[in-house]
Amino acid sequence: MASDIDKLYGVSPEDIAKLKDAGIESIEQFYEIAKHPDSRAELSEKIGVDGFTLEGWSATAGNYILMMNCEWD
């Protein structure tokens, strides 16, 4: 089940709106784009957020996905 992009920690509501305007609705979808330098650069240009910031958000998204997939016994 995909997690809404609104749940991505550390991203302002304005930047969430930019991601949604770019067609990104989930954390998983964002991570698949932002984890690769080429597609991250394209996204950076498209939404007006620098690549370094997107890389930080990508790390947060990756950690979120990792934690959501853990089984806690």
PDB file of N, H, CA, C and O in Angstrom:
ATOM      1  N   MET A   1       0.837  -1.175   0.000  1.00  0.00           N
ATOM      2  CA  MET A   1       0.000   0.000   0.000  1.00  0.00           C
ATOM      3  C   MET A   1       0.888   1.246   0.000  1.00  0.00           C
ATOM      4  O   MET A   1       1.807   1.360   0.812  1.00  0.00           O
ATOM      5  N   ALA A   2       0.617   2.155  -0.891  1.00  0.00           N
ATOM      6  H   ALA A   2      -0.129   2.063  -1.550  1.00  0.00           H
ATOM      7  CA  ALA A   2       1.418   3.366  -1.021  1.00  0.00           C
ATOM      8  C   ALA A   2       1.092   4.365   0.090  1.00  0.00           C
ATOM      9  O   ALA A   2      -0.051   4.476   0.535  1.00  0.00           O
ATOM     10  N   SER A   3       2.112   5.079   0.520  1.00  0.00           N
ATOM     11  H   SER A   3       3.040   4.989   0.159  1.00  0.00           H
ATOM     12  CA  SER A   3       1.961   6.098   1.558  1.00  0.00           C
ATOM     13  C   SER A   3       1.864   7.472   0.918  1.00  0.00           C
ATOM     14  O   SER A   3       2.685   7.825   0.071  1.00  0.00           O
ATOM     15  N   ASP A   4       0.873   8.242   1.314  1.00  0.00           N
ATOM     16  H   ASP A   4       0.206   7.955   2.001  1.00  0.00           H
ATOM     17  CA  ASP A   4       0.637   9.563   0.746  1.00  0.00           C
ATOM     18  C   ASP A   4       1.864  10.445   0.930  1.00  0.00           C
ATOM     19  O   ASP A   4       2.495  10.432   1.987  1.00  0.00           O
ATOM     20  N   ILE A   5       2.194  11.200  -0.092  1.00  0.00           N
ATOM     21  H   ILE A   5       1.681  11.211  -0.950  1.00  0.00           H
ATOM     22  CA  ILE A   5       3.363  12.083  -0.072  1.00  0.00           C
ATOM     23  C   ILE A   5       3.270  13.102   1.065  1.00  0.00           C
ATOM     24  O   ILE A   5       4.294  13.607   1.526  1.00  0.00           O
ATOM     25  N   ASP A   6       2.055  13.406   1.517  1.00  0.00           N
ATOM     26  H   ASP A   6       1.223  12.996   1.142  1.00  0.00           H
ATOM     27  CA  ASP A   6       1.866  14.340   2.636  1.00  0.00           C
ATOM     28  C   ASP A   6       2.564  13.876   3.909  1.00  0.00           C
ATOM     29  O   ASP A   6       2.853  14.690   4.786  1.00  0.00           O
ATOM     30  N   LYS A   7       2.837  12.576   4.021  1.00  0.00           N
ATOM     31  H   LYS A   7       2.602  11.915   3.308  1.00  0.00           H
ATOM     32  CA  LYS A   7       3.451  12.021   5.224  1.00  0.00           C
ATOM     33  C   LYS A   7       4.974  12.137   5.227  1.00  0.00           C
ATOM     34  O   LYS A   7       5.613  11.747   6.204  1.00  0.00           O
ATOM     35  N   LEU A   8       5.567  12.663   4.157  1.00  0.00           N
ATOM     36  H   LEU A   8       5.048  12.980   3.363  1.00  0.00           H
ATOM     37  CA  LEU A   8       7.026  12.762   4.074  1.00  0.00           C
ATOM     38  C   LEU A   8       7.527  13.853   5.016  1.00  0.00           C
ATOM     39  O   LEU A   8       7.275  15.039   4.802  1.00  0.00           O
ATOM     40  N   TYR A   9       8.237  13.437   6.055  1.00  0.00           N
ATOM     41  H   TYR A   9       8.442  12.474   6.228  1.00  0.00           H
ATOM     42  CA  TYR A   9       8.707  14.335   7.113  1.00  0.00           C
ATOM     43  C   TYR A   9       9.679  15.375   6.563  1.00  0.00           C
ATOM     44  O   TYR A   9      10.551  15.058   5.755  1.00  0.00           O
ATOM     45  N   GLY A  10       9.520  16.614   7.009  1.00  0.00           N
ATOM     46  H   GLY A  10       8.811  16.871   7.666  1.00  0.00           H
ATOM     47  CA  GLY A  10      10.464  17.673   6.687  1.00  0.00           C
ATOM     48  C   GLY A  10      10.197  18.414   5.393  1.00  0.00           C
ATOM     49  O   GLY A  10      11.004  19.247   4.980  1.00  0.00           O
ATOM     50  N   VAL A  11       9.085  18.125   4.750  1.00  0.00           N
ATOM     51  H   VAL A  11       8.431  17.448   5.085  1.00  0.00           H
ATOM     52  CA  VAL A  11       8.749  18.780   3.486  1.00  0.00           C
ATOM     53  C   VAL A  11       7.572  19.720   3.741  1.00  0.00           C
ATOM     54  O   VAL A  11       6.547  19.315   4.289  1.00  0.00           O
ATOM     55  N   SER A  12       7.734  20.967   3.341  1.00  0.00           N
ATOM     56  H   SER A  12       8.567  21.296   2.896  1.00  0.00           H
ATOM     57  CA  SER A  12       6.698  21.971   3.595  1.00  0.00           C
ATOM     58  C   SER A  12       5.443  21.692   2.763  1.00  0.00           C
ATOM     59  O   SER A  12       5.511  21.026   1.729  1.00  0.00           O
ATOM     60  N   PRO A  13       4.310  22.200   3.216  1.00  0.00           N
ATOM     61  CA  PRO A  13       3.079  22.047   2.430  1.00  0.00           C
ATOM     62  C   PRO A  13       3.213  22.629   1.015  1.00  0.00           C
ATOM     63  O   PRO A  13       2.631  22.101   0.067  1.00  0.00           O
ATOM     64  N   GLU A  14       3.974  23.707   0.880  1.00  0.00           N
ATOM     65  H   GLU A  14       4.447  24.135   1.650  1.00  0.00           H
ATOM     66  CA  GLU A  14       4.183  24.305  -0.441  1.00  0.00           C
ATOM     67  C   GLU A  14       4.951  23.355  -1.356  1.00  0.00           C
ATOM     68  O   GLU A  14       4.624  23.215  -2.534  1.00  0.00           O
ATOM     69  N   ASP A  15       5.977  22.704  -0.803  1.00  0.00           N
ATOM     70  H   ASP A  15       6.243  22.818   0.154  1.00  0.00           H
ATOM     71  CA  ASP A  15       6.757  21.767  -1.609  1.00  0.00           C
ATOM     72  C   ASP A  15       5.980  20.479  -1.887  1.00  0.00           C
ATOM     73  O   ASP A  15       6.143  19.874  -2.947  1.00  0.00           O
ATOM     74  N   ILE A  16       5.145  20.061  -0.952  1.00  0.00           N
ATOM     75  H   ILE A  16       5.013  20.552  -0.091  1.00  0.00           H
ATOM     76  CA  ILE A  16       4.262  18.916  -1.197  1.00  0.00           C
ATOM     77  C   ILE A  16       3.351  19.238  -2.384  1.00  0.00           C
ATOM     78  O   ILE A  16       3.131  18.391  -3.249  1.00  0.00           O
ATOM     79  N   ALA A  17       2.829  20.456  -2.421  1.00  0.00           N
ATOM     80  H   ALA A  17       3.008  21.144  -1.718  1.00  0.00           H
ATOM     81  CA  ALA A  17       1.965  20.874  -3.538  1.00  0.00           C
ATOM     82  C   ALA A  17       2.726  20.833  -4.860  1.00  0.00           C
ATOM     83  O   ALA A  17       2.169  20.434  -5.883  1.00  0.00           O
ATOM     84  N   LYS A  18       3.997  21.245  -4.845  1.00  0.00           N
ATOM     85  H   LYS A  18       4.449  21.569  -4.014  1.00  0.00           H
ATOM     86  CA  LYS A  18       4.810  21.186  -6.068  1.00  0.00           C
ATOM     87  C   LYS A  18       5.000  19.746  -6.528  1.00  0.00           C
ATOM     88  O   LYS A  18       4.925  19.455  -7.722  1.00  0.00           O
ATOM     89  N   LEU A  19       5.246  18.843  -5.573  1.00  0.00           N
ATOM     90  H   LEU A  19       5.306  19.080  -4.604  1.00  0.00           H
ATOM     91  CA  LEU A  19       5.409  17.431  -5.927  1.00  0.00           C
ATOM     92  C   LEU A  19       4.114  16.874  -6.517  1.00  0.00           C
ATOM     93  O   LEU A  19       4.134  16.145  -7.509  1.00  0.00           O
ATOM     94  N   LYS A  20       2.993  17.227  -5.896  1.00  0.00           N
ATOM     95  H   LYS A  20       2.977  17.820  -5.090  1.00  0.00           H
ATOM     96  CA  LYS A  20       1.708  16.754  -6.413  1.00  0.00           C
ATOM     97  C   LYS A  20       1.412  17.333  -7.791  1.00  0.00           C
ATOM     98  O   LYS A  20       0.865  16.643  -8.652  1.00  0.00           O
ATOM     99  N   ASP A  21       1.771  18.594  -8.003  1.00  0.00           N
ATOM    100  H   ASP A  21       2.215  19.154  -7.304  1.00  0.00           H
ATOM    101  CA  ASP A  21       1.596  19.212  -9.319  1.00  0.00           C
ATOM    102  C   ASP A  21       2.428  18.497 -10.381  1.00  0.00           C
ATOM    103  O   ASP A  21       2.073  18.489 -11.560  1.00  0.00           O
ATOM    104  N   ALA A  22       3.534  17.898  -9.952  1.00  0.00           N
ATOM    105  H   ALA A  22       3.822  17.904  -8.994  1.00  0.00           H
ATOM    106  CA  ALA A  22       4.403  17.144 -10.860  1.00  0.00           C
ATOM    107  C   ALA A  22       3.916  15.702 -11.030  1.00  0.00           C
ATOM    108  O   ALA A  22       4.550  14.908 -11.725  1.00  0.00           O
ATOM    109  N   GLY A  23       2.794  15.369 -10.397  1.00  0.00           N
ATOM    110  H   GLY A  23       2.279  16.014  -9.832  1.00  0.00           H
ATOM    111  CA  GLY A  23       2.210  14.041 -10.544  1.00  0.00           C
ATOM    112  C   GLY A  23       2.673  13.018  -9.527  1.00  0.00           C
ATOM    113  O   GLY A  23       2.402  11.827  -9.679  1.00  0.00           O
ATOM    114  N   ILE A  24       3.370  13.468  -8.489  1.00  0.00           N
ATOM    115  H   ILE A  24       3.590  14.436  -8.366  1.00  0.00           H
ATOM    116  CA  ILE A  24       3.869  12.563  -7.461  1.00  0.00           C
ATOM    117  C   ILE A  24       2.893  12.558  -6.293  1.00  0.00           C
ATOM    118  O   ILE A  24       2.699  13.576  -5.629  1.00  0.00           O
ATOM    119  N   GLU A  25       2.287  11.415  -6.052  1.00  0.00           N
ATOM    120  H   GLU A  25       2.445  10.588  -6.592  1.00  0.00           H
ATOM    121  CA  GLU A  25       1.257  11.297  -5.026  1.00  0.00           C
ATOM    122  C   GLU A  25       1.689  10.470  -3.823  1.00  0.00           C
ATOM    123  O   GLU A  25       1.082  10.571  -2.758  1.00  0.00           O
ATOM    124  N   SER A  26       2.737   9.648  -3.976  1.00  0.00           N
ATOM    125  H   SER A  26       3.230   9.566  -4.842  1.00  0.00           H
ATOM    126  CA  SER A  26       3.122   8.765  -2.873  1.00  0.00           C
ATOM    127  C   SER A  26       4.609   8.879  -2.559  1.00  0.00           C
ATOM    128  O   SER A  26       5.408   9.303  -3.393  1.00  0.00           O
ATOM    129  N   ILE A  27       4.955   8.495  -1.347  1.00  0.00           N
ATOM    130  H   ILE A  27       4.305   8.151  -0.669  1.00  0.00           H
ATOM    131  CA  ILE A  27       6.353   8.484  -0.934  1.00  0.00           C
ATOM    132  C   ILE A  27       7.141   7.501  -1.794  1.00  0.00           C
ATOM    133  O   ILE A  27       8.269   7.785  -2.195  1.00  0.00           O
ATOM    134  N   GLU A  28       6.549   6.356  -2.072  1.00  0.00           N
ATOM    135  H   GLU A  28       5.633   6.125  -1.746  1.00  0.00           H
ATOM    136  CA  GLU A  28       7.224   5.348  -2.878  1.00  0.00           C
ATOM    137  C   GLU A  28       7.498   5.854  -4.298  1.00  0.00           C
ATOM    138  O   GLU A  28       8.577   5.625  -4.843  1.00  0.00           O
ATOM    139  N   GLN A  29       6.537   6.528  -4.880  1.00  0.00           N
ATOM    140  H   GLN A  29       5.661   6.714  -4.437  1.00  0.00           H
ATOM    141  CA  GLN A  29       6.692   7.102  -6.216  1.00  0.00           C
ATOM    142  C   GLN A  29       7.795   8.161  -6.204  1.00  0.00           C
ATOM    143  O   GLN A  29       8.640   8.186  -7.100  1.00  0.00           O
ATOM    144  N   PHE A  30       7.792   9.023  -5.208  1.00  0.00           N
ATOM    145  H   PHE A  30       7.106   9.002  -4.481  1.00  0.00           H
ATOM    146  CA  PHE A  30       8.834  10.033  -5.077  1.00  0.00           C
ATOM    147  C   PHE A  30      10.204   9.373  -4.963  1.00  0.00           C
ATOM    148  O   PHE A  30      11.146   9.782  -5.641  1.00  0.00           O
ATOM    149  N   TYR A  31      10.321   8.362  -4.116  1.00  0.00           N
ATOM    150  H   TYR A  31       9.555   8.030  -3.565  1.00  0.00           H
ATOM    151  CA  TYR A  31      11.605   7.702  -3.891  1.00  0.00           C
ATOM    152  C   TYR A  31      12.144   7.082  -5.174  1.00  0.00           C
ATOM    153  O   TYR A  31      13.340   7.177  -5.451  1.00  0.00           O
ATOM    154  N   GLU A  32      11.284   6.455  -5.954  1.00  0.00           N
ATOM    155  H   GLU A  32      10.312   6.378  -5.730  1.00  0.00           H
ATOM    156  CA  GLU A  32      11.730   5.831  -7.204  1.00  0.00           C
ATOM    157  C   GLU A  32      12.306   6.860  -8.177  1.00  0.00           C
ATOM    158  O   GLU A  32      13.204   6.544  -8.957  1.00  0.00           O
ATOM    159  N   ILE A  33      11.797   8.067  -8.131  1.00  0.00           N
ATOM    160  H   ILE A  33      11.067   8.324  -7.497  1.00  0.00           H
ATOM    161  CA  ILE A  33      12.315   9.137  -8.995  1.00  0.00           C
ATOM    162  C   ILE A  33      13.561   9.764  -8.383  1.00  0.00           C
ATOM    163  O   ILE A  33      14.571   9.931  -9.067  1.00  0.00           O
ATOM    164  N   ALA A  34      13.498  10.106  -7.120  1.00  0.00           N
ATOM    165  H   ALA A  34      12.678   9.971  -6.565  1.00  0.00           H
ATOM    166  CA  ALA A  34      14.548  10.909  -6.481  1.00  0.00           C
ATOM    167  C   ALA A  34      15.806  10.126  -6.134  1.00  0.00           C
ATOM    168  O   ALA A  34      16.841  10.736  -5.866  1.00  0.00           O
ATOM    169  N   LYS A  35      15.755   8.798  -6.129  1.00  0.00           N
ATOM    170  H   LYS A  35      14.914   8.303  -6.347  1.00  0.00           H
ATOM    171  CA  LYS A  35      16.956   8.036  -5.767  1.00  0.00           C
ATOM    172  C   LYS A  35      17.983   7.979  -6.900  1.00  0.00           C
ATOM    173  O   LYS A  35      19.128   7.592  -6.668  1.00  0.00           O
ATOM    174  N   HIS A  36      17.597   8.353  -8.107  1.00  0.00           N
ATOM    175  H   HIS A  36      16.666   8.668  -8.295  1.00  0.00           H
ATOM    176  CA  HIS A  36      18.500   8.341  -9.258  1.00  0.00           C
ATOM    177  C   HIS A  36      18.916   9.768  -9.616  1.00  0.00           C
ATOM    178  O   HIS A  36      18.051  10.630  -9.771  1.00  0.00           O
ATOM    179  N   PRO A  37      20.207  10.038  -9.749  1.00  0.00           N
ATOM    180  CA  PRO A  37      20.669  11.410 -10.015  1.00  0.00           C
ATOM    181  C   PRO A  37      20.027  12.068 -11.246  1.00  0.00           C
ATOM    182  O   PRO A  37      19.682  13.248 -11.203  1.00  0.00           O
ATOM    183  N   ASP A  38      19.869  11.324 -12.323  1.00  0.00           N
ATOM    184  H   ASP A  38      20.149  10.365 -12.358  1.00  0.00           H
ATOM    185  CA  ASP A  38      19.314  11.927 -13.543  1.00  0.00           C
ATOM    186  C   ASP A  38      17.857  12.336 -13.369  1.00  0.00           C
ATOM    187  O   ASP A  38      17.478  13.458 -13.705  1.00  0.00           O
ATOM    188  N   SER A  39      17.046  11.433 -12.848  1.00  0.00           N
ATOM    189  H   SER A  39      17.353  10.521 -12.575  1.00  0.00           H
ATOM    190  CA  SER A  39      15.630  11.775 -12.675  1.00  0.00           C
ATOM    191  C   SER A  39      15.440  12.783 -11.550  1.00  0.00           C
ATOM    192  O   SER A  39      14.499  13.576 -11.574  1.00  0.00           O
ATOM    193  N   ARG A  40      16.346  12.754 -10.550  1.00  0.00           N
ATOM    194  H   ARG A  40      17.111  12.110 -10.530  1.00  0.00           H
ATOM    195  CA  ARG A  40      16.289  13.755  -9.477  1.00  0.00           C
ATOM    196  C   ARG A  40      16.566  15.142 -10.048  1.00  0.00           C
ATOM    197  O   ARG A  40      15.910  16.113  -9.670  1.00  0.00           O
ATOM    198  N   ALA A  41      17.538  15.239 -10.959  1.00  0.00           N
ATOM    199  H   ALA A  41      18.071  14.451 -11.266  1.00  0.00           H
ATOM    200  CA  ALA A  41      17.853  16.530 -11.583  1.00  0.00           C
ATOM    201  C   ALA A  41      16.683  17.041 -12.413  1.00  0.00           C
ATOM    202  O   ALA A  41      16.388  18.237 -12.403  1.00  0.00           O
ATOM    203  N   GLU A  42      16.015  16.139 -13.132  1.00  0.00           N
ATOM    204  H   GLU A  42      16.255  15.169 -13.139  1.00  0.00           H
ATOM    205  CA  GLU A  42      14.828  16.530 -13.905  1.00  0.00           C
ATOM    206  C   GLU A  42      13.732  17.056 -12.983  1.00  0.00           C
ATOM    207  O   GLU A  42      13.116  18.087 -13.254  1.00  0.00           O
ATOM    208  N   LEU A  43      13.500  16.334 -11.891  1.00  0.00           N
ATOM    209  H   LEU A  43      14.001  15.497 -11.670  1.00  0.00           H
ATOM    210  CA  LEU A  43      12.476  16.756 -10.932  1.00  0.00           C
ATOM    211  C   LEU A  43      12.839  18.099 -10.307  1.00  0.00           C
ATOM    212  O   LEU A  43      11.977  18.958 -10.121  1.00  0.00           O
ATOM    213  N   SER A  44      14.107  18.274  -9.988  1.00  0.00           N
ATOM    214  H   SER A  44      14.807  17.577 -10.139  1.00  0.00           H
ATOM    215  CA  SER A  44      14.586  19.525  -9.407  1.00  0.00           C
ATOM    216  C   SER A  44      14.249  20.710 -10.309  1.00  0.00           C
ATOM    217  O   SER A  44      13.746  21.739  -9.858  1.00  0.00           O
ATOM    218  N   GLU A  45      14.538  20.537 -11.578  1.00  0.00           N
ATOM    219  H   GLU A  45      14.947  19.702 -11.945  1.00  0.00           H
ATOM    220  CA  GLU A  45      14.257  21.593 -12.546  1.00  0.00           C
ATOM    221  C   GLU A  45      12.751  21.825 -12.690  1.00  0.00           C
ATOM    222  O   GLU A  45      12.298  22.964 -12.801  1.00  0.00           O
ATOM    223  N   LYS A  46      12.000  20.756 -12.685  1.00  0.00           N
ATOM    224  H   LYS A  46      12.368  19.831 -12.595  1.00  0.00           H
ATOM    225  CA  LYS A  46      10.553  20.839 -12.889  1.00  0.00           C
ATOM    226  C   LYS A  46       9.834  21.550 -11.742  1.00  0.00           C
ATOM    227  O   LYS A  46       8.907  22.326 -11.975  1.00  0.00           O
ATOM    228  N   ILE A  47      10.261  21.285 -10.495  1.00  0.00           N
ATOM    229  H   ILE A  47      11.014  20.654 -10.305  1.00  0.00           H
ATOM    230  CA  ILE A  47       9.525  21.850  -9.355  1.00  0.00           C
ATOM    231  C   ILE A  47      10.235  23.029  -8.690  1.00  0.00           C
ATOM    232  O   ILE A  47       9.664  23.680  -7.816  1.00  0.00           O
ATOM    233  N   GLY A  48      11.482  23.309  -9.099  1.00  0.00           N
ATOM    234  H   GLY A  48      11.946  22.779  -9.809  1.00  0.00           H
ATOM    235  CA  GLY A  48      12.189  24.461  -8.550  1.00  0.00           C
ATOM    236  C   GLY A  48      12.748  24.255  -7.158  1.00  0.00           C
ATOM    237  O   GLY A  48      12.839  25.198  -6.371  1.00  0.00           O
ATOM    238  N   VAL A  49      13.127  23.006  -6.849  1.00  0.00           N
ATOM    239  H   VAL A  49      13.053  22.241  -7.488  1.00  0.00           H
ATOM    240  CA  VAL A  49      13.757  22.688  -5.570  1.00  0.00           C
ATOM    241  C   VAL A  49      15.127  22.113  -5.891  1.00  0.00           C
ATOM    242  O   VAL A  49      15.249  21.248  -6.758  1.00  0.00           O
ATOM    243  N   ASP A  50      16.168  22.590  -5.194  1.00  0.00           N
ATOM    244  H   ASP A  50      16.069  23.293  -4.490  1.00  0.00           H
ATOM    245  CA  ASP A  50      17.519  22.152  -5.553  1.00  0.00           C
ATOM    246  C   ASP A  50      17.724  20.657  -5.307  1.00  0.00           C
ATOM    247  O   ASP A  50      17.088  20.054  -4.443  1.00  0.00           O
ATOM    248  N   GLY A  51      18.623  20.088  -6.087  1.00  0.00           N
ATOM    249  H   GLY A  51      19.140  20.578  -6.788  1.00  0.00           H
ATOM    250  CA  GLY A  51      18.887  18.657  -6.040  1.00  0.00           C
ATOM    251  C   GLY A  51      19.366  18.158  -4.690  1.00  0.00           C
ATOM    252  O   GLY A  51      19.046  17.037  -4.295  1.00  0.00           O
ATOM    253  N   PHE A  52      20.127  18.972  -3.980  1.00  0.00           N
ATOM    254  H   PHE A  52      20.387  19.883  -4.301  1.00  0.00           H
ATOM    255  CA  PHE A  52      20.617  18.577  -2.660  1.00  0.00           C
ATOM    256  C   PHE A  52      19.450  18.377  -1.692  1.00  0.00           C
ATOM    257  O   PHE A  52      19.439  17.431  -0.904  1.00  0.00           O
ATOM    258  N   THR A  53      18.483  19.269  -1.761  1.00  0.00           N
ATOM    259  H   THR A  53      18.493  20.037  -2.401  1.00  0.00           H
ATOM    260  CA  THR A  53      17.286  19.141  -0.919  1.00  0.00           C
ATOM    261  C   THR A  53      16.518  17.881  -1.287  1.00  0.00           C
ATOM    262  O   THR A  53      16.079  17.141  -0.406  1.00  0.00           O
ATOM    263  N   LEU A  54      16.352  17.631  -2.588  1.00  0.00           N
ATOM    264  H   LEU A  54      16.709  18.232  -3.303  1.00  0.00           H
ATOM    265  CA  LEU A  54      15.654  16.427  -3.022  1.00  0.00           C
ATOM    266  C   LEU A  54      16.382  15.170  -2.572  1.00  0.00           C
ATOM    267  O   LEU A  54      15.748  14.170  -2.238  1.00  0.00           O
ATOM    268  N   GLU A  55      17.710  15.214  -2.561  1.00  0.00           N
ATOM    269  H   GLU A  55      18.226  16.027  -2.832  1.00  0.00           H
ATOM    270  CA  GLU A  55      18.484  14.063  -2.102  1.00  0.00           C
ATOM    271  C   GLU A  55      18.208  13.783  -0.623  1.00  0.00           C
ATOM    272  O   GLU A  55      18.095  12.625  -0.219  1.00  0.00           O
ATOM    273  N   GLY A  56      18.101  14.829   0.173  1.00  0.00           N
ATOM    274  H   GLY A  56      18.192  15.769  -0.155  1.00  0.00           H
ATOM    275  CA  GLY A  56      17.764  14.671   1.590  1.00  0.00           C
ATOM    276  C   GLY A  56      16.373  14.097   1.769  1.00  0.00           C
ATOM    277  O   GLY A  56      16.164  13.202   2.588  1.00  0.00           O
ATOM    278  N   TRP A  57      15.415  14.615   0.997  1.00  0.00           N
ATOM    279  H   TRP A  57      15.585  15.341   0.332  1.00  0.00           H
ATOM    280  CA  TRP A  57      14.058  14.075   1.073  1.00  0.00           C
ATOM    281  C   TRP A  57      14.047  12.611   0.641  1.00  0.00           C
ATOM    282  O   TRP A  57      13.316  11.795   1.202  1.00  0.00           O
ATOM    283  N   SER A  58      14.861  12.290  -0.354  1.00  0.00           N
ATOM    284  H   SER A  58      15.455  12.953  -0.809  1.00  0.00           H
ATOM    285  CA  SER A  58      14.941  10.911  -0.839  1.00  0.00           C
ATOM    286  C   SER A  58      15.434   9.976   0.262  1.00  0.00           C
ATOM    287  O   SER A  58      14.911   8.873   0.427  1.00  0.00           O
ATOM    288  N   ALA A  59      16.434  10.416   1.010  1.00  0.00           N
ATOM    289  H   ALA A  59      16.859  11.311   0.876  1.00  0.00           H
ATOM    290  CA  ALA A  59      16.942   9.607   2.120  1.00  0.00           C
ATOM    291  C   ALA A  59      15.847   9.400   3.168  1.00  0.00           C
ATOM    292  O   ALA A  59      15.689   8.300   3.698  1.00  0.00           O
ATOM    293  N   THR A  60      15.100  10.449   3.459  1.00  0.00           N
ATOM    294  H   THR A  60      15.227  11.342   3.028  1.00  0.00           H
ATOM    295  CA  THR A  60      13.993  10.338   4.405  1.00  0.00           C
ATOM    296  C   THR A  60      12.937   9.368   3.880  1.00  0.00           C
ATOM    297  O   THR A  60      12.421   8.536   4.627  1.00  0.00           O
ATOM    298  N   ALA A  61      12.622   9.481   2.595  1.00  0.00           N
ATOM    299  H   ALA A  61      13.041  10.156   1.989  1.00  0.00           H
ATOM    300  CA  ALA A  61      11.634   8.586   1.979  1.00  0.00           C
ATOM    301  C   ALA A  61      12.109   7.136   2.035  1.00  0.00           C
ATOM    302  O   ALA A  61      11.331   6.234   2.342  1.00  0.00           O
ATOM    303  N   GLY A  62      13.383   6.919   1.739  1.00  0.00           N
ATOM    304  H   GLY A  62      14.015   7.652   1.490  1.00  0.00           H
ATOM    305  CA  GLY A  62      13.930   5.566   1.793  1.00  0.00           C
ATOM    306  C   GLY A  62      13.854   4.979   3.186  1.00  0.00           C
ATOM    307  O   GLY A  62      13.512   3.808   3.350  1.00  0.00           O
ATOM    308  N   ASN A  63      14.167   5.779   4.189  1.00  0.00           N
ATOM    309  H   ASN A  63      14.445   6.730   4.056  1.00  0.00           H
ATOM    310  CA  ASN A  63      14.068   5.314   5.576  1.00  0.00           C
ATOM    311  C   ASN A  63      12.618   5.028   5.960  1.00  0.00           C
ATOM    312  O   ASN A  63      12.339   4.050   6.654  1.00  0.00           O
ATOM    313  N   TYR A  64      11.707   5.868   5.514  1.00  0.00           N
ATOM    314  H   TYR A  64      11.934   6.662   4.949  1.00  0.00           H
ATOM    315  CA  TYR A  64      10.283   5.659   5.785  1.00  0.00           C
ATOM    316  C   TYR A  64       9.826   4.325   5.200  1.00  0.00           C
ATOM    317  O   TYR A  64       9.151   3.542   5.868  1.00  0.00           O
ATOM    318  N   ILE A  65      10.200   4.077   3.955  1.00  0.00           N
ATOM    319  H   ILE A  65      10.748   4.713   3.413  1.00  0.00           H
ATOM    320  CA  ILE A  65       9.818   2.830   3.284  1.00  0.00           C
ATOM    321  C   ILE A  65      10.419   1.634   4.013  1.00  0.00           C
ATOM    322  O   ILE A  65       9.744   0.628   4.228  1.00  0.00           O
ATOM    323  N   LEU A  66      11.677   1.747   4.387  1.00  0.00           N
ATOM    324  H   LEU A  66      12.225   2.565   4.212  1.00  0.00           H
ATOM    325  CA  LEU A  66      12.344   0.666   5.107  1.00  0.00           C
ATOM    326  C   LEU A  66      11.622   0.357   6.415  1.00  0.00           C
ATOM    327  O   LEU A  66      11.372  -0.806   6.733  1.00  0.00           O
ATOM    328  N   MET A  67      11.292   1.392   7.163  1.00  0.00           N
ATOM    329  H   MET A  67      11.495   2.337   6.904  1.00  0.00           H
ATOM    330  CA  MET A  67      10.625   1.193   8.447  1.00  0.00           C
ATOM    331  C   MET A  67       9.202   0.644   8.274  1.00  0.00           C
ATOM    332  O   MET A  67       8.738  -0.136   9.105  1.00  0.00           O
ATOM    333  N   MET A  68       8.524   1.036   7.225  1.00  0.00           N
ATOM    334  H   MET A  68       8.901   1.670   6.549  1.00  0.00           H
ATOM    335  CA  MET A  68       7.166   0.545   6.988  1.00  0.00           C
ATOM    336  C   MET A  68       7.171  -0.931   6.625  1.00  0.00           C
ATOM    337  O   MET A  68       6.172  -1.624   6.822  1.00  0.00           O
ATOM    338  N   ASN A  69       8.294  -1.417   6.095  1.00  0.00           N
ATOM    339  H   ASN A  69       9.105  -0.854   5.935  1.00  0.00           H
ATOM    340  CA  ASN A  69       8.390  -2.822   5.693  1.00  0.00           C
ATOM    341  C   ASN A  69       8.936  -3.720   6.780  1.00  0.00           C
ATOM    342  O   ASN A  69       9.067  -4.926   6.571  1.00  0.00           O
ATOM    343  N   CYS A  70       9.258  -3.164   7.936  1.00  0.00           N
ATOM    344  H   CYS A  70       9.151  -2.184   8.106  1.00  0.00           H
ATOM    345  CA  CYS A  70       9.773  -3.974   9.040  1.00  0.00           C
ATOM    346  C   CYS A  70       8.636  -4.722   9.713  1.00  0.00           C
ATOM    347  O   CYS A  70       7.511  -4.233   9.816  1.00  0.00           O
ATOM    348  N   GLU A  71       8.961  -5.904  10.161  1.00  0.00           N
ATOM    349  H   GLU A  71       9.875  -6.302  10.077  1.00  0.00           H
ATOM    350  CA  GLU A  71       7.996  -6.662  10.947  1.00  0.00           C
ATOM    351  C   GLU A  71       8.422  -6.579  12.408  1.00  0.00           C
ATOM    352  O   GLU A  71       9.517  -7.009  12.772  1.00  0.00           O
ATOM    353  N   TRP A  72       7.564  -6.034  13.222  1.00  0.00           N
ATOM    354  H   TRP A  72       6.675  -5.684  12.927  1.00  0.00           H
ATOM    355  CA  TRP A  72       7.872  -5.853  14.630  1.00  0.00           C
ATOM    356  C   TRP A  72       7.220  -6.970  15.438  1.00  0.00           C
ATOM    357  O   TRP A  72       5.996  -7.047  15.535  1.00  0.00           O
ATOM    358  N   ASP A  73       8.034  -7.816  16.004  1.00  0.00           N
ATOM    359  H   ASP A  73       9.029  -7.753  15.925  1.00  0.00           H
ATOM    360  CA  ASP A  73       7.511  -8.935  16.790  1.00  0.00           C
ATOM    361  C   ASP A  73       7.435  -8.592  18.246  1.00  0.00           C
ATOM    362  O   ASP A  73       7.017  -9.421  19.054  1.00  0.00           O
TER     363      ASP A  73
END
